Amino acid sequence: MAQNAIRRFTLLGLFLIICNSYLFGQVKYFIIEPENEDQKYDLHTYKLATKTLYGIDNSVELYNIVYINNIYDKHEDSEKNLILFSVLPNLEGGSDNWKEISLDTIQSKLLPIGKLKNLFQRNTMSIFSEKYGEKTKYFNEYKIVIKKEGKYFTPYNCLLQFYAIRNRSEIFSNVYGTINTKLNPVTVSDFELIFESTYPKTYFPIYTLPNERHTATLDRLRDRREYLSKKWKLKDGSIAFQFWTYTDWHEPDFYYEYERGIDRFVYIPDKGIVGGSFDFYFYYHRQKLGMTTLDFKNNIRKEKVMLAEEYKH
């Protein structure tokens, strides 16, 4: 029996290596061009310090690509879509989060903005004829390319995800991948109390970190969604909205559970996402960071986030 178990784990390891090699070979790239007047989208970039939340002196960089959902919509408050690239720290190599890349080697793998918009539609329930599964995010399958001092660079680790910005009454559906600033605020603690009274014999899904035994109740495709937690006024008079994501942890702890994405985030209208947390990534490296499962649970419960310096109080 022991030999069979070893054989199964060996085969699983080989399978994962093959899958990772395949995905690496299939990486697609999008060039960030902040000074291109013909790009037909707004670009907002922010840098978040990781020291306070995750105990390591590094940063996460956010690249918000925002565009009008319907170009024929002439209303002043047109519905918009947000494509978010997040550059995560290189915790398995050197201190640099970026590496130089030659455009000649990736010409066939470059994506125009139109392809990214198509990808947005396929991952936000925007195509009526599509059949949708659990996957809505991409980790190291799509990466950005930036130009700096005449050279091109791409990140070691890059997460791609999508949000439909639909600000409307709560009576309308608010499916997974929606930013709605008109929701009634519900904190993690508020929801936890309601959950425990509804499912008294199961564990609150967002606390089900992968190295613990638990029984949770989550209808993943039906239940996942973003909740508005709070809002506050910034120094410049604009309003910031903080959200958290209702989803669980269900992958083994040797996987990056990237489908969690930026599980808590701060959004400012016309500015994009300016802060957040990436527990899936840092939890994977928790031993290197000197953090425990309890540390992450407390951060989730208290809804702690990183915030761009320009928006800190």
matplotlib code that plots the C-alpha trace (Angstrom):
import matplotlib.pyplot as plt

x = [0.0, 2.9, 4.5, 1.2, 0.9, 4.5, 3.8, 0.6, 2.4, 5.3, 2.9, 1.1, 4.4, 5.3, 1.9, 2.2, 5.7, 4.4, 1.4, 3.6, 6.0, 3.0, 1.5, 4.9, 5.3, 1.8, 2.3, 0.6, 1.8, 0.1, 2.3, 1.4, 1.6, 0.7, 1.4, -0.5, -3.4, -5.1, -5.3, -9.1, -8.8, -7.7, -4.6, -4.2, -1.1, -0.4, 2.3, 1.4, 4.0, 3.8, 5.6, 2.7, 0.4, 2.8, 6.0, 8.3, 9.8, 8.6, 5.7, 2.7, 2.0, -1.5, -2.3, -5.9, -7.2, -10.6, -12.9, -16.6, -18.6, -20.8, -19.2, -22.7, -23.7, -23.7, -24.8, -22.6, -22.3, -21.6, -21.1, -17.4, -15.2, -11.9, -9.1, -6.6, -3.0, -1.3, 2.5, 3.4, 6.8, 9.4, 9.7, 11.4, 14.3, 16.2, 14.9, 13.8, 10.2, 10.9, 13.1, 14.2, 12.6, 13.2, 10.1, 11.5, 11.0, 7.4, 6.0, 3.6, 2.4, 1.5, -2.2, -4.0, -6.5, -9.4, -8.2, -8.1, -11.6, -12.8, -11.1, -13.0, -16.3, -15.5, -14.8, -17.6, -20.7, -21.0, -21.6, -25.1, -24.1, -21.1, -20.9, -19.2, -17.0, -15.1, -12.1, -12.2, -8.6, -5.1, -1.8, 1.3, -0.7, -1.0, 1.7, 2.2, 5.3, 6.5, 9.1, 11.8, 14.8, 14.5, 14.3, 11.3, 10.5, 7.9, 7.2, 8.1, 4.6, 1.5, -2.2, -5.0, -8.6, -11.7, -14.5, -17.7, -18.4, -22.2, -23.4, -27.1, -29.7, -29.1, -32.4, -30.4, -28.2, -24.6, -22.7, -19.1, -16.7, -18.9, -18.0, -21.2, -20.7, -24.5, -24.6, -25.6, -22.4, -21.9, -18.7, -17.0, -18.1, -21.7, -21.8, -20.1, -22.9, -25.6, -23.7, -23.3, -27.0, -27.8, -25.2, -24.4, -22.6, -20.2, -17.2, -17.3, -15.9, -13.5, -11.6, -11.1, -7.3, -5.9, -3.7, -6.7, -9.5, -12.9, -16.4, -17.7, -20.8, -20.3, -22.1, -19.0, -20.5, -23.7, -22.5, -19.2, -19.5, -18.0, -19.5, -19.2, -17.8, -17.4, -16.7, -14.9, -14.0, -10.4, -8.4, -9.1, -12.9, -13.3, -14.9, -13.1, -15.1, -13.7, -14.9, -14.3, -14.8, -17.0, -15.3, -13.5, -10.1, -10.4, -7.1, -4.2, -1.6, 1.0, -1.0, -1.4, -5.1, -5.2, -8.9, -9.2, -7.5, -7.4, -9.7, -10.1, -9.7, -10.3, -11.9, -12.1, -14.4, -12.4, -9.2, -9.6, -8.4, -5.9, -5.4, -6.0, -4.8, -3.4, -3.7, -3.5, 0.0, 1.5, -0.2, 1.7, 5.0, 3.9, 6.8, 9.3, 7.4, 7.2, 3.4, 0.9, -2.5, -4.0, -2.3, -4.1, -7.4, -7.1, -6.2, -9.3, -11.6, -10.3, -10.3, -6.8, -5.5, -2.4, -3.1, -1.3, 0.7, -1.1, -4.4, -3.3, -4.7]
y = [0.0, 2.4, 1.7, 2.5, 5.7, 6.7, 5.8, 8.0, 11.0, 10.5, 10.5, 13.5, 15.4, 14.5, 15.6, 19.0, 19.6, 18.8, 21.2, 24.0, 23.6, 23.7, 26.8, 28.6, 27.9, 29.3, 32.6, 35.6, 39.2, 42.6, 45.7, 48.6, 51.9, 54.7, 57.5, 55.9, 58.3, 55.6, 53.0, 53.6, 52.8, 54.5, 53.2, 53.6, 52.2, 51.9, 50.4, 48.7, 48.1, 44.6, 45.1, 45.9, 43.2, 40.4, 41.2, 41.4, 44.6, 44.4, 45.6, 44.7, 46.7, 47.2, 48.0, 49.0, 49.0, 50.7, 51.1, 51.8, 48.7, 49.9, 52.4, 53.5, 54.3, 58.1, 58.5, 60.5, 57.6, 54.9, 51.3, 50.4, 47.3, 46.9, 44.6, 44.2, 43.0, 42.5, 42.1, 40.0, 39.8, 37.3, 35.3, 32.3, 34.1, 37.3, 40.7, 41.9, 41.4, 42.1, 40.5, 41.9, 40.4, 40.8, 41.7, 39.6, 36.4, 37.1, 38.7, 35.8, 35.9, 39.6, 40.4, 43.5, 45.2, 43.6, 40.1, 41.2, 42.5, 39.2, 37.4, 39.8, 38.8, 35.1, 35.4, 37.8, 36.0, 38.5, 36.0, 34.5, 31.4, 30.4, 27.7, 29.0, 27.1, 27.9, 29.5, 33.3, 34.3, 33.6, 33.3, 33.6, 32.7, 36.3, 38.9, 42.6, 44.1, 47.6, 49.8, 51.4, 53.3, 51.8, 48.2, 45.9, 44.1, 41.5, 40.3, 36.9, 36.7, 38.2, 37.7, 38.7, 39.2, 41.1, 43.2, 44.6, 47.9, 48.0, 50.6, 50.0, 49.1, 45.9, 44.5, 43.6, 40.5, 41.0, 38.1, 37.1, 39.6, 42.7, 46.0, 47.7, 50.8, 51.0, 47.8, 48.0, 47.5, 44.0, 43.3, 39.9, 39.7, 40.6, 37.8, 35.3, 35.7, 35.1, 32.1, 30.5, 30.8, 29.4, 26.6, 25.9, 22.6, 23.8, 26.2, 29.7, 29.2, 32.2, 30.8, 27.3, 27.7, 24.5, 23.0, 22.5, 20.0, 21.5, 21.0, 24.0, 24.8, 26.8, 26.3, 27.7, 28.8, 30.1, 31.7, 33.4, 37.2, 40.5, 42.4, 46.1, 46.4, 50.1, 53.5, 56.6, 60.0, 60.7, 63.9, 65.0, 64.6, 61.4, 58.3, 55.0, 51.7, 48.6, 45.1, 41.6, 38.3, 35.5, 32.3, 29.4, 27.7, 24.3, 23.6, 21.6, 23.9, 23.1, 25.0, 28.7, 29.2, 32.0, 31.9, 33.9, 36.8, 40.1, 38.8, 42.2, 45.4, 49.2, 50.8, 54.5, 55.6, 56.9, 55.7, 52.0, 49.5, 51.3, 48.7, 45.1, 41.8, 38.7, 36.0, 33.2, 34.1, 35.1, 32.2, 29.8, 31.4, 31.8, 29.8, 32.0, 35.0, 33.7, 33.9, 31.4, 30.3, 32.3, 35.4, 35.1, 34.3, 37.5, 39.5, 38.1, 38.8, 42.3, 42.9, 44.2, 45.5, 47.2, 50.7, 52.9, 55.5, 58.5, 57.3, 56.6, 58.9]
z = [0.0, 0.9, -2.5, -4.3, -2.4, -3.3, -6.9, -7.0, -5.5, -8.0, -10.9, -9.5, -9.2, -12.8, -14.0, -12.2, -13.7, -17.2, -16.6, -15.4, -18.3, -20.7, -19.1, -19.1, -22.8, -23.5, -21.7, -23.5, -23.1, -23.2, -23.6, -21.2, -23.2, -20.8, -23.4, -26.3, -27.1, -29.3, -26.6, -25.9, -22.2, -19.0, -17.2, -13.5, -11.7, -8.0, -5.8, -2.5, 0.3, 1.7, 5.0, 7.3, 6.1, 5.2, 7.1, 4.1, 2.6, -0.9, -3.0, -5.2, -8.3, -9.7, -13.3, -13.8, -17.4, -17.4, -20.4, -21.2, -21.4, -24.4, -26.7, -27.8, -24.2, -24.1, -20.5, -18.2, -15.8, -18.4, -17.2, -17.2, -17.1, -15.2, -16.2, -13.3, -13.7, -10.3, -10.2, -7.1, -5.4, -6.5, -3.3, -4.8, -6.5, -6.2, -4.9, -8.4, -9.3, -13.0, -15.7, -19.0, -22.1, -25.8, -27.9, -30.8, -28.7, -27.9, -31.0, -31.7, -28.1, -27.9, -27.3, -28.5, -26.2, -28.2, -27.2, -23.5, -23.8, -25.2, -22.3, -20.0, -21.5, -21.2, -17.5, -16.3, -17.6, -20.4, -23.2, -23.1, -25.2, -23.0, -20.4, -17.4, -14.9, -11.7, -13.4, -13.8, -13.1, -14.6, -12.7, -14.8, -18.0, -19.1, -18.2, -18.9, -20.5, -19.6, -21.3, -19.1, -20.3, -23.7, -22.5, -22.0, -18.8, -17.7, -14.1, -12.7, -11.1, -12.6, -11.8, -14.3, -13.2, -14.3, -12.8, -14.2, -12.6, -12.2, -9.8, -9.2, -6.7, -4.6, -6.0, -9.2, -9.4, -8.2, -9.7, -9.0, -10.5, -9.9, -8.3, -7.1, -4.9, -4.2, -2.2, 1.5, 3.6, 5.1, 6.9, 7.2, 10.9, 10.0, 7.4, 9.8, 12.3, 9.6, 8.2, 11.6, 12.4, 8.9, 8.9, 12.5, 11.9, 9.2, 9.1, 7.7, 4.2, 4.1, 7.1, 5.6, 5.0, 3.3, 6.1, 8.4, 8.6, 8.1, 6.9, 5.0, 3.0, -0.2, -3.5, -5.2, -8.6, -7.0, -3.8, -4.7, -4.9, -3.7, -0.7, 0.0, 3.6, 4.1, 2.5, 3.6, 2.4, 1.3, 1.8, -1.8, -1.2, -3.2, -1.8, -1.3, -1.2, 0.4, -0.7, 0.4, -1.5, -0.3, -1.4, 0.3, 0.3, -1.2, -3.0, -1.3, 0.3, -2.3, -4.9, -5.4, -4.8, -7.3, -8.0, -4.8, -6.5, -4.7, -2.1, -0.3, -2.2, -2.1, -5.1, -6.0, -8.9, -11.9, -10.1, -10.1, -7.5, -5.2, -2.5, -1.5, -0.2, -1.9, 0.8, -1.7, -2.7, 0.6, 2.4, 0.1, 1.3, 5.0, 6.4, 4.6, 5.9, 9.5, 9.4, 10.8, 9.7, 12.6, 11.3, 8.0, 9.7, 11.8, 8.7, 7.0, 10.0, 10.4, 6.6, 6.5, 3.2, 1.7, 0.3, -2.1, -0.3, -1.9, -0.4, 3.1, 5.8]

ax = plt.figure().add_subplot(projection="3d")
ax.plot(x, y, z, "-o")
ax.set_aspect("equal")
plt.show()
